[in-house]
Amino acid sequence: MQSSDIAQIAVSFISTAGAVLCALLGKKAEKRQQAGKKGRGRETAPQPRFSKWTIGMWACILIAVVNTGFLGWRFLVPGPGTEVEISYPRNQAQVEQTEVVRGTSRAIPDGDVIWVVVLSQEAGRYYPQNYAAEVEAKGNWSSITYVGVEGDEGRKFDILAIVADKAAQDAFSAYLADARDKSDWPGLDKLPEGATVYSRITVTRK
């Protein structure tokens, strides 16, 4: 739930409480007015058809209904789903050892990032790249990617565009920090929890 949703729920609650309060105060004012008429025993000037409490009550009801309607619409009508695609290199392309993988995206959840991971088909190991992809305002992204090592010419690799939540980001960062300390990049035997593959291509090393 986003902060805007929480704010809307709070506004709906406050508006509803305000409508109830105005109704109660209006009833009390009406009783006081009737008691005053009986005490004076004579006709008094006609009162406005709608008291300030009635107007306040209906204003609060209107705010609560409109706000709750917008909140319900946001939950019932889903927005655009998350999309991540690799646009370069193309599937089945021949690639250099170092490439800049590019792609497009939209509706990445708050706090999540795009992370490129290379899968060695021969070794069956996953190699997260050094950093999360750089994403532009319009959703275009890029990531410097290392496809294998020297001597991997002719071998096949899968390039994965992954959306990683906080847990997956921490797992990738921990692996990379340990690999740098040891100067050894053994790869991962599986993707961590919270790493969702959105796009996959197969390439061959030149």
RAWO-V131481 format. One record per residue. PHI is phi in whole degrees, 0 to 359 (* if undefined). PSI is psi in radians with two decimals (* if undefined). NEAR is the number of other ideal C-beta (glycine too) atoms within 12 Angstrom. Layout:
<<PHI:PSI:NEAR> <PHI:PSI:NEAR>>
This chain:
<<*:2.27:12> <275:2.86:15> <298:-0.58:10> <295:-0.61:15> <295:-0.75:19> <298:-0.71:13> <297:-0.74:16> <294:-0.69:26> <297:-0.72:23> <296:-0.74:18> <298:-0.75:23> <298:-0.75:27> <296:-0.81:20> <295:-0.72:18> <296:-0.72:28> <296:-0.77:23> <297:-0.67:19> <296:-0.68:24> <296:-0.74:27> <296:-0.75:20> <297:-0.76:19> <298:-0.69:28> <297:-0.76:23> <294:-0.77:17> <293:-0.62:21> <296:-0.71:25> <298:-0.76:18> <296:-0.73:16> <296:-0.68:22> <295:-0.71:20> <295:-0.71:14> <296:-0.67:17> <293:-0.75:21> <295:-0.70:15> <296:-0.66:13> <296:-0.69:15> <298:-0.79:17> <295:-0.65:13> <293:-0.63:11> <279:-0.45:12> <65:0.42:9> <213:2.90:9> <291:2.48:9> <243:2.96:13> <299:2.46:9> <300:2.43:8> <272:2.72:18> <302:2.55:13> <300:-0.70:7> <241:2.11:15> <282:2.94:21> <297:-0.52:15> <289:-0.65:26> <294:-0.76:22> <297:-0.76:18> <297:-0.70:24> <299:-0.83:28> <291:-0.55:21> <295:-0.75:19> <294:-0.69:29> <298:-0.76:24> <299:-0.78:19> <298:-0.77:25> <296:-0.75:28> <294:-0.82:19> <297:-0.80:18> <295:-0.76:26> <294:-0.61:24> <297:-0.78:17> <296:-0.72:21> <296:-0.77:26> <296:-0.68:16> <297:-0.68:15> <294:-0.62:18> <280:-0.63:16> <277:-0.53:11> <253:1.77:11> <294:2.55:10> <281:-3.04:14> <298:2.38:12> <285:2.84:14> <294:2.32:26> <224:2.35:22> <220:2.21:36> <229:2.54:26> <269:2.15:39> <256:-0.38:22> <211:2.35:25> <286:3.00:28> <279:2.76:20> <300:2.40:20> <71:0.25:14> <283:2.79:22> <265:2.34:20> <231:2.78:33> <281:2.99:22> <296:-0.65:21> <246:2.17:19> <226:2.72:29> <258:1.79:23> <283:2.32:42> <235:2.78:30> <191:-3.03:37> <234:2.77:26> <202:2.86:35> <202:2.70:23> <55:0.83:19> <286:2.22:30> <302:2.56:23> <303:2.31:14> <89:-0.28:16> <270:2.78:26> <224:2.82:34> <269:2.28:46> <226:2.22:47> <273:2.31:47> <232:2.35:44> <256:2.26:44> <253:2.10:34> <280:2.02:29> <295:-0.58:22> <287:-0.78:18> <273:-0.38:21> <68:0.53:16> <242:2.60:23> <257:2.32:33> <238:1.67:34> <294:2.43:42> <285:2.94:37> <299:-0.54:24> <216:2.81:22> <296:2.72:32> <294:2.64:40> <273:2.19:23> <246:2.24:27> <276:2.98:16> <301:-0.61:9> <275:0.01:9> <100:-0.14:23> <291:2.45:22> <223:2.84:37> <209:2.70:26> <207:2.19:35> <293:2.18:21> <230:2.35:37> <254:2.06:29> <257:1.69:39> <72:-2.89:33> <230:3.13:19> <300:2.40:13> <96:-0.03:10> <266:0.25:24> <303:2.35:17> <86:-0.17:15> <274:2.68:25> <261:2.49:26> <224:2.62:43> <258:2.35:36> <255:2.15:46> <248:2.31:37> <260:2.00:42> <244:2.47:44> <262:2.07:38> <250:2.21:36> <278:-3.05:26> <300:-0.72:20> <296:-0.76:18> <293:-0.68:31> <299:-0.76:27> <297:-0.67:22> <294:-0.78:26> <297:-0.79:36> <296:-0.69:23> <295:-0.76:17> <299:-0.81:32> <293:-0.68:26> <296:-0.74:15> <293:-0.69:17> <296:-0.70:21> <293:-0.70:13> <299:-0.66:11> <264:-0.09:11> <52:0.75:8> <214:2.17:11> <244:1.45:25> <283:-0.24:17> <83:2.98:27> <255:2.53:28> <281:-0.29:14> <202:2.84:17> <285:2.55:30> <286:2.86:25> <300:2.47:15> <89:0.06:22> <255:1.95:32> <249:2.16:28> <280:2.16:27> <251:-0.42:31> <211:2.49:33> <216:2.32:26> <229:2.78:32> <248:2.30:25> <230:2.89:34> <237:2.30:25> <291:2.35:29> <288:*:19>>
